[in-house]
Amino acid sequence: MSLTFSLQEIADHLGAELRGDPDLLIQRLNTLEQAGEGELSFLASKAYERYLDTTQASAVLLDPRFAEAFNGTALIIDNPYVAYARISAWFDSSSQSEVGIHPTAVVAASAQLAADVSIGPHATIGEGVKIEAGASIGPGVSIGNNSVIGSATRLFSNVSIYHGVSIGRNVVIHSGTVIGADGFGFANEAGKWIKIHQLGGVEIGDNVEIGACTTIDRGALGNTVIEDGVIIDNHVQIAHNVRIGENTAMAAYAGIAGSTTIGKNCVFAGQAGAVGHITVGDGVVVMSRCTISKSTSKAGSYSSGLLMYETAQWRKNAVRFGQLDDMARRLKKLEKK
């Protein structure tokens, strides 16, 4: 498969205004700073504008406001970053899986597989599993009994799907992720922990992407639900009976405690999280290391924790933080006087 395209082909696909040679051939994408001949770059942030004068890229995707300051070949479009995202699919060199079942795969007799699925080496497909058209199951993937894998979904190597999990269409799940493990449910009796067996499942909608080594636990009774269009980074923990609303994004090391509902179009930055049994409304942005500790329906940005300081200053501030309650009480007394 050729990964070389003319600038005119790219412009037509993106609906961009072309300024320069339409027959110029593009073979790769690269950053403004590192791009060379035959490469297409983009400028999406003013922070990188300084590289525009020195870039060696053959062409650049540009917002109209930057186009006047650039004399080189350009594709002019309102949102260069989105344009870059869309055209990146044309240059994806990841290998496409071959249709068919590898001879080392183990497939239960009751499993239902569409004719054009791909099942990789040493994959294990349980009883009653249904895998729909165009799905790709990578090497070492395990799919538990009575799970459903939607059409055009791709599971990379060593993904573990437990029993009773439903995954929608056009989903991507990266290596090492575990879907449907038991939620962390225990009852305490006289100092001893009694396991609460997790009887629910996991439902994942369409067009979801889940990074490597993420865990999504099954529900205790009902299901854990990941709605359409959600994107989840590596090393994210989603506990039992959580619901994540459409098009919400979660960066690495985010964590959501059990039975919490997250709204649509939310963003959780790295190491952000939410405590259990609360509801977070649509459009909430949770900054890095912030924990949502109570329900909120108000959209907007939320932060917690201390900003970075030099260590000596941080230690002084930490001591003062412990004195705030006493200071507040004394201030109230003074105000009353």
Phi and psi restraints in degrees (value plus and minus 20) as a CYANA .aco file:
   2 SER   PHI     -94.5   -54.5
   2 SER   PSI     117.4   157.4
   3 LEU   PHI    -132.5   -92.5
   3 LEU   PSI       7.7    47.7
   4 THR   PHI    -134.6   -94.6
   4 THR   PSI     109.6   149.6
   5 PHE   PHI    -156.3  -116.3
   5 PHE   PSI     128.8   168.8
   6 SER   PHI     -96.5   -56.5
   6 SER   PSI     135.3   175.3
   7 LEU   PHI     -82.3   -42.3
   7 LEU   PSI     -53.2   -13.2
   8 GLN   PHI     -85.2   -45.2
   8 GLN   PSI     -61.2   -21.2
   9 GLU   PHI     -79.9   -39.9
   9 GLU   PSI     -62.9   -22.9
  10 ILE   PHI     -87.0   -47.0
  10 ILE   PSI     -63.9   -23.9
  11 ALA   PHI     -81.2   -41.2
  11 ALA   PSI     -63.0   -23.0
  12 ASP   PHI     -82.7   -42.7
  12 ASP   PSI     -62.8   -22.8
  13 HIS   PHI     -83.9   -43.9
  13 HIS   PSI     -58.9   -18.9
  14 LEU   PHI    -109.1   -69.1
  14 LEU   PSI     -35.7     4.3
  15 GLY   PHI      50.9    90.9
  15 GLY   PSI      15.4    55.4
  16 ALA   PHI    -118.5   -78.5
  16 ALA   PSI     133.5   173.5
  17 GLU   PHI     -99.4   -59.4
  17 GLU   PSI     106.1   146.1
  18 LEU   PHI    -117.2   -77.2
  18 LEU   PSI     107.9   147.9
  19 ARG   PHI    -142.9  -102.9
  19 ARG   PSI      82.0   122.0
  20 GLY   PHI     118.0   158.0
  20 GLY   PSI    -181.3  -141.3
  21 ASP   PHI     -97.3   -57.3
  21 ASP   PSI      95.1   135.1
  22 PRO   PHI     -88.3   -48.3
  22 PRO   PSI     -39.9     0.1
  23 ASP   PHI    -110.2   -70.2
  23 ASP   PSI     -21.2    18.8
  24 LEU   PHI     -78.2   -38.2
  24 LEU   PSI     111.6   151.6
  25 LEU   PHI    -114.8   -74.8
  25 LEU   PSI     114.2   154.2
  26 ILE   PHI    -134.1   -94.1
  26 ILE   PSI     107.7   147.7
  27 GLN   PHI    -130.7   -90.7
  27 GLN   PSI     -42.7    -2.7
  28 ARG   PHI    -170.1  -130.1
  28 ARG   PSI     146.6   186.6
  29 LEU   PHI    -129.8   -89.8
  29 LEU   PSI     127.5   167.5
  30 ASN   PHI    -179.8  -139.8
  30 ASN   PSI     149.4   189.4
  31 THR   PHI     -94.0   -54.0
  31 THR   PSI     139.6   179.6
  32 LEU   PHI     -76.4   -36.4
  32 LEU   PSI     -61.3   -21.3
  33 GLU   PHI     -89.1   -49.1
  33 GLU   PSI     -55.5   -15.5
  34 GLN   PHI    -126.8   -86.8
  34 GLN   PSI     -29.8    10.2
  35 ALA   PHI     -86.3   -46.3
  35 ALA   PSI     130.9   170.9
  36 GLY   PHI    -155.2  -115.2
  36 GLY   PSI    -179.1  -139.1
  37 GLU   PHI     -82.5   -42.5
  37 GLU   PSI     117.2   157.2
  38 GLY   PHI      61.5   101.5
  38 GLY   PSI     -12.2    27.8
  39 GLU   PHI    -136.6   -96.6
  39 GLU   PSI     124.0   164.0
  40 LEU   PHI    -124.1   -84.1
  40 LEU   PSI     112.0   152.0
  41 SER   PHI    -141.5  -101.5
  41 SER   PSI    -195.0  -155.0
  42 PHE   PHI    -171.4  -131.4
  42 PHE   PSI     133.6   173.6
  43 LEU   PHI    -143.0  -103.0
  43 LEU   PSI      91.9   131.9
  44 ALA   PHI    -136.8   -96.8
  44 ALA   PSI     -30.7     9.3
  45 SER   PHI    -157.2  -117.2
  45 SER   PSI     118.5   158.5
  46 LYS   PHI     -80.8   -40.8
  46 LYS   PSI     -43.1    -3.1
  47 ALA   PHI     -81.8   -41.8
  47 ALA   PSI     -43.3    -3.3
  48 TYR   PHI    -125.9   -85.9
  48 TYR   PSI     -12.3    27.7
  49 GLU   PHI     -80.0   -40.0
  49 GLU   PSI     -46.9    -6.9
  50 ARG   PHI     -83.7   -43.7
  50 ARG   PSI     -40.2    -0.2
  51 TYR   PHI    -107.2   -67.2
  51 TYR   PSI     -27.3    12.7
  52 LEU   PHI     -85.3   -45.3
  52 LEU   PSI     -56.7   -16.7
  53 ASP   PHI     -93.9   -53.9
  53 ASP   PSI     -43.5    -3.5
  54 THR   PHI    -131.4   -91.4
  54 THR   PSI     -24.9    15.1
  55 THR   PHI     -81.3   -41.3
  55 THR   PSI     124.2   164.2
  56 GLN   PHI    -121.9   -81.9
  56 GLN   PSI      -9.9    30.1
  57 ALA   PHI     -81.0   -41.0
  57 ALA   PSI     124.5   164.5
  58 SER   PHI     -88.9   -48.9
  58 SER   PSI     -49.4    -9.4
  59 ALA   PHI    -175.5  -135.5
  59 ALA   PSI     137.4   177.4
  60 VAL   PHI    -153.7  -113.7
  60 VAL   PSI     115.3   155.3
  61 LEU   PHI     -99.4   -59.4
  61 LEU   PSI     102.9   142.9
  62 LEU   PHI    -153.0  -113.0
  62 LEU   PSI     121.4   161.4
  63 ASP   PHI     -87.9   -47.9
  63 ASP   PSI     124.0   164.0
  64 PRO   PHI     -72.7   -32.7
  64 PRO   PSI     -50.8   -10.8
  65 ARG   PHI     -89.7   -49.7
  65 ARG   PSI     -41.4    -1.4
  66 PHE   PHI    -116.8   -76.8
  66 PHE   PSI     -33.5     6.5
  67 ALA   PHI     -84.2   -44.2
  67 ALA   PSI     -57.0   -17.0
  68 GLU   PHI     -84.9   -44.9
  68 GLU   PSI     -48.0    -8.0
  69 ALA   PHI    -107.6   -67.6
  69 ALA   PSI     -18.5    21.5
  70 PHE   PHI    -138.8   -98.8
  70 PHE   PSI     107.6   147.6
  71 ASN   PHI    -115.8   -75.8
  71 ASN   PSI     -27.5    12.5
  72 GLY   PHI    -105.0   -65.0
  72 GLY   PSI    -192.9  -152.9
  73 THR   PHI     -90.6   -50.6
  73 THR   PSI     114.0   154.0
  74 ALA   PHI    -164.4  -124.4
  74 ALA   PSI     130.9   170.9
  75 LEU   PHI    -130.7   -90.7
  75 LEU   PSI      95.9   135.9
  76 ILE   PHI    -120.1   -80.1
  76 ILE   PSI     104.2   144.2
  77 ILE   PHI    -173.7  -133.7
  77 ILE   PSI     130.3   170.3
  78 ASP   PHI     -83.9   -43.9
  78 ASP   PSI     -54.7   -14.7
  79 ASN   PHI    -148.9  -108.9
  79 ASN   PSI      66.2   106.2
  80 PRO   PHI     -79.8   -39.8
  80 PRO   PSI     -52.4   -12.4
  81 TYR   PHI     -88.4   -48.4
  81 TYR   PSI     -61.9   -21.9
  82 VAL   PHI     -85.5   -45.5
  82 VAL   PSI     -59.6   -19.6
  83 ALA   PHI     -81.0   -41.0
  83 ALA   PSI     -63.6   -23.6
  84 TYR   PHI     -78.9   -38.9
  84 TYR   PSI     -63.8   -23.8
  85 ALA   PHI     -80.3   -40.3
  85 ALA   PSI     -63.0   -23.0
  86 ARG   PHI     -88.9   -48.9
  86 ARG   PSI     -61.2   -21.2
  87 ILE   PHI     -98.2   -58.2
  87 ILE   PSI     -38.0     2.0
  88 SER   PHI     -79.8   -39.8
  88 SER   PSI     -47.6    -7.6
  89 ALA   PHI     -82.3   -42.3
  89 ALA   PSI     -50.0   -10.0
  90 TRP   PHI     -90.2   -50.2
  90 TRP   PSI     -43.0    -3.0
  91 PHE   PHI    -129.2   -89.2
  91 PHE   PSI      -6.2    33.8
  92 ASP   PHI     -95.7   -55.7
  92 ASP   PSI      95.0   135.0
  93 SER   PHI    -119.0   -79.0
  93 SER   PSI     -10.9    29.1
  94 SER   PHI     -82.6   -42.6
  94 SER   PSI     121.6   161.6
  95 SER   PHI     -88.1   -48.1
  95 SER   PSI     119.2   159.2
  96 GLN   PHI    -107.8   -67.8
  96 GLN   PSI     114.9   154.9
  97 SER   PHI     -90.9   -50.9
  97 SER   PSI     123.7   163.7
  98 GLU   PHI    -100.0   -60.0
  98 GLU   PSI     119.6   159.6
  99 VAL   PHI     -85.2   -45.2
  99 VAL   PSI     118.3   158.3
 100 GLY   PHI     107.7   147.7
 100 GLY   PSI     153.1   193.1
 101 ILE   PHI    -128.1   -88.1
 101 ILE   PSI     101.1   141.1
 102 HIS   PHI     -84.1   -44.1
 102 HIS   PSI     122.2   162.2
 103 PRO   PHI     -81.2   -41.2
 103 PRO   PSI     -40.5    -0.5
 104 THR   PHI    -109.1   -69.1
 104 THR   PSI     -26.4    13.6
 105 ALA   PHI     -91.6   -51.6
 105 ALA   PSI     130.2   170.2
 106 VAL   PHI    -134.6   -94.6
 106 VAL   PSI      95.3   135.3
 107 VAL   PHI    -141.6  -101.6
 107 VAL   PSI     103.2   143.2
 108 ALA   PHI     -84.0   -44.0
 108 ALA   PSI     129.0   169.0
 109 ALA   PHI     -82.2   -42.2
 109 ALA   PSI     -50.6   -10.6
 110 SER   PHI    -108.2   -68.2
 110 SER   PSI     -21.5    18.5
 111 ALA   PHI     -89.8   -49.8
 111 ALA   PSI     123.9   163.9
 112 GLN   PHI    -131.4   -91.4
 112 GLN   PSI      93.7   133.7
 113 LEU   PHI    -137.6   -97.6
 113 LEU   PSI     108.5   148.5
 114 ALA   PHI     -82.1   -42.1
 114 ALA   PSI     138.0   178.0
 115 ALA   PHI     -85.3   -45.3
 115 ALA   PSI     -46.7    -6.7
 116 ASP   PHI    -127.7   -87.7
 116 ASP   PSI       2.7    42.7
 117 VAL   PHI    -100.1   -60.1
 117 VAL   PSI     142.3   182.3
 118 SER   PHI    -139.5   -99.5
 118 SER   PSI     105.0   145.0
 119 ILE   PHI    -140.1  -100.1
 119 ILE   PSI      96.1   136.1
 120 GLY   PHI    -101.8   -61.8
 120 GLY   PSI     158.2   198.2
 121 PRO   PHI     -78.5   -38.5
 121 PRO   PSI     115.9   155.9
 122 HIS   PHI      42.7    82.7
 122 HIS   PSI      -3.2    36.8
 123 ALA   PHI     -91.6   -51.6
 123 ALA   PSI     133.0   173.0
 124 THR   PHI    -147.9  -107.9
 124 THR   PSI     102.1   142.1
 125 ILE   PHI    -136.7   -96.7
 125 ILE   PSI      98.8   138.8
 126 GLY   PHI    -100.6   -60.6
 126 GLY   PSI     159.9   199.9
 127 GLU   PHI     -85.6   -45.6
 127 GLU   PSI     119.5   159.5
 128 GLY   PHI      51.3    91.3
 128 GLY   PSI     -11.2    28.8
 129 VAL   PHI     -92.0   -52.0
 129 VAL   PSI     122.6   162.6
 130 LYS   PHI    -141.0  -101.0
 130 LYS   PSI     104.4   144.4
 131 ILE   PHI    -141.6  -101.6
 131 ILE   PSI     100.7   140.7
 132 GLU   PHI    -109.3   -69.3
 132 GLU   PSI     156.4   196.4
 133 ALA   PHI     -76.0   -36.0
 133 ALA   PSI     115.7   155.7
 134 GLY   PHI      55.8    95.8
 134 GLY   PSI     -15.2    24.8
 135 ALA   PHI     -92.6   -52.6
 135 ALA   PSI     129.9   169.9
 136 SER   PHI    -146.1  -106.1
 136 SER   PSI     101.0   141.0
 137 ILE   PHI    -132.2   -92.2
 137 ILE   PSI      94.0   134.0
 138 GLY   PHI     -97.1   -57.1
 138 GLY   PSI     156.7   196.7
 139 PRO   PHI     -79.0   -39.0
 139 PRO   PSI     116.2   156.2
 140 GLY   PHI      53.5    93.5
 140 GLY   PSI     -13.8    26.2
 141 VAL   PHI     -90.1   -50.1
 141 VAL   PSI     121.3   161.3
 142 SER   PHI    -138.8   -98.8
 142 SER   PSI     105.8   145.8
 143 ILE   PHI    -140.2  -100.2
 143 ILE   PSI      98.3   138.3
 144 GLY   PHI     -94.9   -54.9
 144 GLY   PSI     148.2   188.2
 145 ASN   PHI     -74.5   -34.5
 145 ASN   PSI     121.0   161.0
 146 ASN   PHI      42.8    82.8
 146 ASN   PSI       5.4    45.4
 147 SER   PHI    -112.0   -72.0
 147 SER   PSI     138.2   178.2
 148 VAL   PHI    -145.0  -105.0
 148 VAL   PSI     111.4   151.4
 149 ILE   PHI    -137.3   -97.3
 149 ILE   PSI      99.3   139.3
 150 GLY   PHI     -94.0   -54.0
 150 GLY   PSI     150.2   190.2
 151 SER   PHI     -84.3   -44.3
 151 SER   PSI     124.2   164.2
 152 ALA   PHI      41.0    81.0
 152 ALA   PSI      -3.3    36.7
 153 THR   PHI    -102.9   -62.9
 153 THR   PSI     124.9   164.9
 154 ARG   PHI    -145.8  -105.8
 154 ARG   PSI     101.7   141.7
 155 LEU   PHI    -128.3   -88.3
 155 LEU   PSI      97.7   137.7
 156 PHE   PHI     -98.6   -58.6
 156 PHE   PSI     156.4   196.4
 157 SER   PHI     -76.4   -36.4
 157 SER   PSI     120.7   160.7
 158 ASN   PHI      43.3    83.3
 158 ASN   PSI       4.1    44.1
 159 VAL   PHI     -93.0   -53.0
 159 VAL   PSI     121.1   161.1
 160 SER   PHI    -135.9   -95.9
 160 SER   PSI      96.1   136.1
 161 ILE   PHI    -129.5   -89.5
 161 ILE   PSI      96.0   136.0
 162 TYR   PHI     -94.8   -54.8
 162 TYR   PSI    -196.0  -156.0
 163 HIS   PHI     -89.5   -49.5
 163 HIS   PSI     131.3   171.3
 164 GLY   PHI      44.7    84.7
 164 GLY   PSI      13.4    53.4
 165 VAL   PHI    -125.5   -85.5
 165 VAL   PSI     117.7   157.7
 166 SER   PHI    -136.4   -96.4
 166 SER   PSI     101.8   141.8
 167 ILE   PHI    -140.0  -100.0
 167 ILE   PSI     111.4   151.4
 168 GLY   PHI     -97.6   -57.6
 168 GLY   PSI    -180.1  -140.1
 169 ARG   PHI    -107.8   -67.8
 169 ARG   PSI     127.0   167.0
 170 ASN   PHI      36.5    76.5
 170 ASN   PSI      22.1    62.1
 171 VAL   PHI    -117.7   -77.7
 171 VAL   PSI     123.0   163.0
 172 VAL   PHI    -140.1  -100.1
 172 VAL   PSI     105.8   145.8
 173 ILE   PHI    -146.0  -106.0
 173 ILE   PSI     101.7   141.7
 174 HIS   PHI    -107.6   -67.6
 174 HIS   PSI     147.8   187.8
 175 SER   PHI     -75.8   -35.8
 175 SER   PSI     122.1   162.1
 176 GLY   PHI      63.5   103.5
 176 GLY   PSI     -23.3    16.7
 177 THR   PHI     -96.4   -56.4
 177 THR   PSI     126.5   166.5
 178 VAL   PHI    -142.0  -102.0
 178 VAL   PSI     102.2   142.2
 179 ILE   PHI    -136.6   -96.6
 179 ILE   PSI     100.7   140.7
 180 GLY   PHI      78.3   118.3
 180 GLY   PSI      -7.0    33.0
 181 ALA   PHI     -87.0   -47.0
 181 ALA   PSI     143.7   183.7
 182 ASP   PHI     -82.1   -42.1
 182 ASP   PSI     117.7   157.7
 183 GLY   PHI     -87.4   -47.4
 183 GLY   PSI     142.8   182.8
 184 PHE   PHI    -105.3   -65.3
 184 PHE   PSI      57.8    97.8
 185 GLY   PHI    -139.5   -99.5
 185 GLY   PSI      97.4   137.4
 186 PHE   PHI    -165.9  -125.9
 186 PHE   PSI     125.5   165.5
 187 ALA   PHI    -131.2   -91.2
 187 ALA   PSI     123.2   163.2
 188 ASN   PHI    -119.9   -79.9
 188 ASN   PSI     107.4   147.4
 189 GLU   PHI    -147.9  -107.9
 189 GLU   PSI      89.0   129.0
 190 ALA   PHI      32.8    72.8
 190 ALA   PSI      22.2    62.2
 191 GLY   PHI      65.9   105.9
 191 GLY   PSI     -20.8    19.2
 192 LYS   PHI    -132.5   -92.5
 192 LYS   PSI     123.2   163.2
 193 TRP   PHI    -110.9   -70.9
 193 TRP   PSI     108.0   148.0
 194 ILE   PHI    -128.4   -88.4
 194 ILE   PSI     102.4   142.4
 195 LYS   PHI     -88.0   -48.0
 195 LYS   PSI     113.8   153.8
 196 ILE   PHI    -115.3   -75.3
 196 ILE   PSI      90.8   130.8
 197 HIS   PHI     -86.6   -46.6
 197 HIS   PSI     114.9   154.9
 198 GLN   PHI    -110.3   -70.3
 198 GLN   PSI      88.0   128.0
 199 LEU   PHI    -120.2   -80.2
 199 LEU   PSI     -25.4    14.6
 200 GLY   PHI    -108.5   -68.5
 200 GLY   PSI    -186.3  -146.3
 201 GLY   PHI    -155.1  -115.1
 201 GLY   PSI    -177.0  -137.0
 202 VAL   PHI    -153.4  -113.4
 202 VAL   PSI     114.1   154.1
 203 GLU   PHI    -137.1   -97.1
 203 GLU   PSI     104.4   144.4
 204 ILE   PHI    -138.6   -98.6
 204 ILE   PSI     108.6   148.6
 205 GLY   PHI     -97.6   -57.6
 205 GLY   PSI    -182.0  -142.0
 206 ASP   PHI    -106.7   -66.7
 206 ASP   PSI     134.2   174.2
 207 ASN   PHI      37.8    77.8
 207 ASN   PSI      18.3    58.3
 208 VAL   PHI    -118.8   -78.8
 208 VAL   PSI     123.8   163.8
 209 GLU   PHI    -145.8  -105.8
 209 GLU   PSI     111.7   151.7
 210 ILE   PHI    -145.8  -105.8
 210 ILE   PSI     106.4   146.4
 211 GLY   PHI     -93.2   -53.2
 211 GLY   PSI    -196.3  -156.3
 212 ALA   PHI     -93.7   -53.7
 212 ALA   PSI     124.4   164.4
 213 CYS   PHI      39.4    79.4
 213 CYS   PSI      12.9    52.9
 214 THR   PHI    -114.5   -74.5
 214 THR   PSI     132.5   172.5
 215 THR   PHI    -146.0  -106.0
 215 THR   PSI     113.0   153.0
 216 ILE   PHI    -145.8  -105.8
 216 ILE   PSI      90.9   130.9
 217 ASP   PHI    -100.4   -60.4
 217 ASP   PSI     130.4   170.4
 218 ARG   PHI     -93.9   -53.9
 218 ARG   PSI     139.8   179.8
 219 GLY   PHI     -95.0   -55.0
 219 GLY   PSI     134.7   174.7
 220 ALA   PHI     -90.1   -50.1
 220 ALA   PSI     -65.3   -25.3
 221 LEU   PHI    -145.2  -105.2
 221 LEU   PSI     -88.3   -48.3
 222 GLY   PHI     -94.8   -54.8
 222 GLY   PSI    -189.6  -149.6
 223 ASN   PHI    -118.2   -78.2
 223 ASN   PSI     130.8   170.8
 224 THR   PHI     -97.4   -57.4
 224 THR   PSI     115.6   155.6
 225 VAL   PHI    -148.1  -108.1
 225 VAL   PSI     107.5   147.5
 226 ILE   PHI    -134.7   -94.7
 226 ILE   PSI      92.4   132.4
 227 GLU   PHI     -99.9   -59.9
 227 GLU   PSI     154.6   194.6
 228 ASP   PHI     -76.3   -36.3
 228 ASP   PSI     122.1   162.1
 229 GLY   PHI      57.0    97.0
 229 GLY   PSI     -14.4    25.6
 230 VAL   PHI     -91.6   -51.6
 230 VAL   PSI     121.0   161.0
 231 ILE   PHI    -141.9  -101.9
 231 ILE   PSI     110.0   150.0
 232 ILE   PHI    -148.9  -108.9
 232 ILE   PSI     110.7   150.7
 233 ASP   PHI    -100.0   -60.0
 233 ASP   PSI    -193.4  -153.4
 234 ASN   PHI     -89.3   -49.3
 234 ASN   PSI     132.4   172.4
 235 HIS   PHI      35.9    75.9
 235 HIS   PSI      24.7    64.7
 236 VAL   PHI    -124.9   -84.9
 236 VAL   PSI     122.6   162.6
 237 GLN   PHI    -134.2   -94.2
 237 GLN   PSI     100.4   140.4
 238 ILE   PHI    -135.3   -95.3
 238 ILE   PSI      96.2   136.2
 239 ALA   PHI    -102.4   -62.4
 239 ALA   PSI     158.4   198.4
 240 HIS   PHI     -85.9   -45.9
 240 HIS   PSI     122.3   162.3
 241 ASN   PHI      44.0    84.0
 241 ASN   PSI       0.7    40.7
 242 VAL   PHI     -97.7   -57.7
 242 VAL   PSI     127.8   167.8
 243 ARG   PHI    -143.3  -103.3
 243 ARG   PSI     106.4   146.4
 244 ILE   PHI    -130.2   -90.2
 244 ILE   PSI     100.9   140.9
 245 GLY   PHI     -93.1   -53.1
 245 GLY   PSI     144.7   184.7
 246 GLU   PHI     -71.7   -31.7
 246 GLU   PSI     117.7   157.7
 247 ASN   PHI      41.8    81.8
 247 ASN   PSI       0.7    40.7
 248 THR   PHI     -99.7   -59.7
 248 THR   PSI     126.1   166.1
 249 ALA   PHI    -140.7  -100.7
 249 ALA   PSI     118.1   158.1
 250 MET   PHI    -152.7  -112.7
 250 MET   PSI     103.4   143.4
 251 ALA   PHI    -105.6   -65.6
 251 ALA   PSI     153.8   193.8
 252 ALA   PHI     -75.7   -35.7
 252 ALA   PSI     122.3   162.3
 253 TYR   PHI      48.4    88.4
 253 TYR   PSI      -8.3    31.7
 254 ALA   PHI     -87.0   -47.0
 254 ALA   PSI     133.9   173.9
 255 GLY   PHI    -167.0  -127.0
 255 GLY   PSI     112.1   152.1
 256 ILE   PHI    -140.2  -100.2
 256 ILE   PSI     101.1   141.1
 257 ALA   PHI     -96.0   -56.0
 257 ALA   PSI     147.8   187.8
 258 GLY   PHI     -80.8   -40.8
 258 GLY   PSI     127.5   167.5
 259 SER   PHI      40.6    80.6
 259 SER   PSI       8.7    48.7
 260 THR   PHI    -122.2   -82.2
 260 THR   PSI     121.6   161.6
 261 THR   PHI    -128.7   -88.7
 261 THR   PSI     104.9   144.9
 262 ILE   PHI    -127.8   -87.8
 262 ILE   PSI     114.2   154.2
 263 GLY   PHI     -94.9   -54.9
 263 GLY   PSI    -190.2  -150.2
 264 LYS   PHI    -101.5   -61.5
 264 LYS   PSI     132.1   172.1
 265 ASN   PHI      35.3    75.3
 265 ASN   PSI      14.8    54.8
 266 CYS   PHI    -110.7   -70.7
 266 CYS   PSI     141.4   181.4
 267 VAL   PHI    -152.7  -112.7
 267 VAL   PSI     105.9   145.9
 268 PHE   PHI    -133.0   -93.0
 268 PHE   PSI      95.6   135.6
 269 ALA   PHI     -95.0   -55.0
 269 ALA   PSI     157.7   197.7
 270 GLY   PHI     -75.6   -35.6
 270 GLY   PSI     112.4   152.4
 271 GLN   PHI      45.5    85.5
 271 GLN   PSI      -7.0    33.0
 272 ALA   PHI     -99.5   -59.5
 272 ALA   PSI     144.5   184.5
 273 GLY   PHI    -185.9  -145.9
 273 GLY   PSI    -196.8  -156.8
 274 ALA   PHI    -166.2  -126.2
 274 ALA   PSI     120.4   160.4
 275 VAL   PHI     -92.6   -52.6
 275 VAL   PSI     153.2   193.2
 276 GLY   PHI    -100.8   -60.8
 276 GLY   PSI     138.8   178.8
 277 HIS   PHI      42.6    82.6
 277 HIS   PSI      16.2    56.2
 278 ILE   PHI    -147.5  -107.5
 278 ILE   PSI     150.8   190.8
 279 THR   PHI    -143.8  -103.8
 279 THR   PSI     109.0   149.0
 280 VAL   PHI    -132.5   -92.5
 280 VAL   PSI     104.1   144.1
 281 GLY   PHI     -91.8   -51.8
 281 GLY   PSI     159.7   199.7
 282 ASP   PHI     -87.6   -47.6
 282 ASP   PSI     129.3   169.3
 283 GLY   PHI      51.7    91.7
 283 GLY   PSI       2.1    42.1
 284 VAL   PHI    -107.0   -67.0
 284 VAL   PSI     113.2   153.2
 285 VAL   PHI    -131.7   -91.7
 285 VAL   PSI     100.9   140.9
 286 VAL   PHI    -128.3   -88.3
 286 VAL   PSI      94.2   134.2
 287 MET   PHI     -93.1   -53.1
 287 MET   PSI     146.0   186.0
 288 SER   PHI     -73.3   -33.3
 288 SER   PSI     112.4   152.4
 289 ARG   PHI      47.5    87.5
 289 ARG   PSI     -12.4    27.6
 290 CYS   PHI    -102.4   -62.4
 290 CYS   PSI     118.8   158.8
 291 THR   PHI    -133.2   -93.2
 291 THR   PSI     102.9   142.9
 292 ILE   PHI     -96.1   -56.1
 292 ILE   PSI      94.7   134.7
 293 SER   PHI    -123.8   -83.8
 293 SER   PSI     -26.1    13.9
 294 LYS   PHI    -172.4  -132.4
 294 LYS   PSI     142.5   182.5
 295 SER   PHI     -82.6   -42.6
 295 SER   PSI     123.9   163.9
 296 THR   PHI    -166.8  -126.8
 296 THR   PSI     117.4   157.4
 297 SER   PHI    -128.1   -88.1
 297 SER   PSI     -22.0    18.0
 298 LYS   PHI    -109.1   -69.1
 298 LYS   PSI     101.4   141.4
 299 ALA   PHI     -87.7   -47.7
 299 ALA   PSI     137.6   177.6
 300 GLY   PHI     114.0   154.0
 300 GLY   PSI    -195.4  -155.4
 301 SER   PHI    -116.9   -76.9
 301 SER   PSI     117.4   157.4
 302 TYR   PHI    -146.1  -106.1
 302 TYR   PSI     119.1   159.1
 303 SER   PHI    -157.1  -117.1
 303 SER   PSI     136.3   176.3
 304 SER   PHI    -175.7  -135.7
 304 SER   PSI     151.4   191.4
 305 GLY   PHI      67.7   107.7
 305 GLY   PSI     153.6   193.6
 306 LEU   PHI    -120.1   -80.1
 306 LEU   PSI     124.5   164.5
 307 LEU   PHI     -94.7   -54.7
 307 LEU   PSI     149.6   189.6
 308 MET   PHI     -91.9   -51.9
 308 MET   PSI     115.4   155.4
 309 TYR   PHI    -155.1  -115.1
 309 TYR   PSI     144.1   184.1
 310 GLU   PHI     -81.5   -41.5
 310 GLU   PSI     127.8   167.8
 311 THR   PHI     -75.3   -35.3
 311 THR   PSI     -63.5   -23.5
 312 ALA   PHI     -81.0   -41.0
 312 ALA   PSI     -62.5   -22.5
 313 GLN   PHI     -89.2   -49.2
 313 GLN   PSI     -59.3   -19.3
 314 TRP   PHI     -80.3   -40.3
 314 TRP   PSI     -61.1   -21.1
 315 ARG   PHI     -82.5   -42.5
 315 ARG   PSI     -61.5   -21.5
 316 LYS   PHI     -83.1   -43.1
 316 LYS   PSI     -63.2   -23.2
 317 ASN   PHI     -85.1   -45.1
 317 ASN   PSI     -56.8   -16.8
 318 ALA   PHI     -83.4   -43.4
 318 ALA   PSI     -60.2   -20.2
 319 VAL   PHI     -82.5   -42.5
 319 VAL   PSI     -65.1   -25.1
 320 ARG   PHI     -85.8   -45.8
 320 ARG   PSI     -53.6   -13.6
 321 PHE   PHI     -79.8   -39.8
 321 PHE   PSI     -59.8   -19.8
 322 GLY   PHI     -89.0   -49.0
 322 GLY   PSI     -35.4     4.6
 323 GLN   PHI    -117.0   -77.0
 323 GLN   PSI     -22.2    17.8
 324 LEU   PHI     -82.4   -42.4
 324 LEU   PSI     -61.6   -21.6
 325 ASP   PHI     -82.3   -42.3
 325 ASP   PSI     -65.6   -25.6
 326 ASP   PHI     -83.2   -43.2
 326 ASP   PSI     -61.4   -21.4
 327 MET   PHI     -83.2   -43.2
 327 MET   PSI     -60.6   -20.6
 328 ALA   PHI     -84.4   -44.4
 328 ALA   PSI     -62.1   -22.1
 329 ARG   PHI     -82.9   -42.9
 329 ARG   PSI     -63.8   -23.8
 330 ARG   PHI     -85.3   -45.3
 330 ARG   PSI     -56.4   -16.4
 331 LEU   PHI     -84.6   -44.6
 331 LEU   PSI     -59.8   -19.8
 332 LYS   PHI     -82.0   -42.0
 332 LYS   PSI     -61.0   -21.0
 333 LYS   PHI     -81.4   -41.4
 333 LYS   PSI     -63.6   -23.6
 334 LEU   PHI     -83.9   -43.9
 334 LEU   PSI     -59.1   -19.1
 335 GLU   PHI     -84.2   -44.2
 335 GLU   PSI     -55.7   -15.7
 336 LYS   PHI     -88.8   -48.8
 336 LYS   PSI     -53.6   -13.6
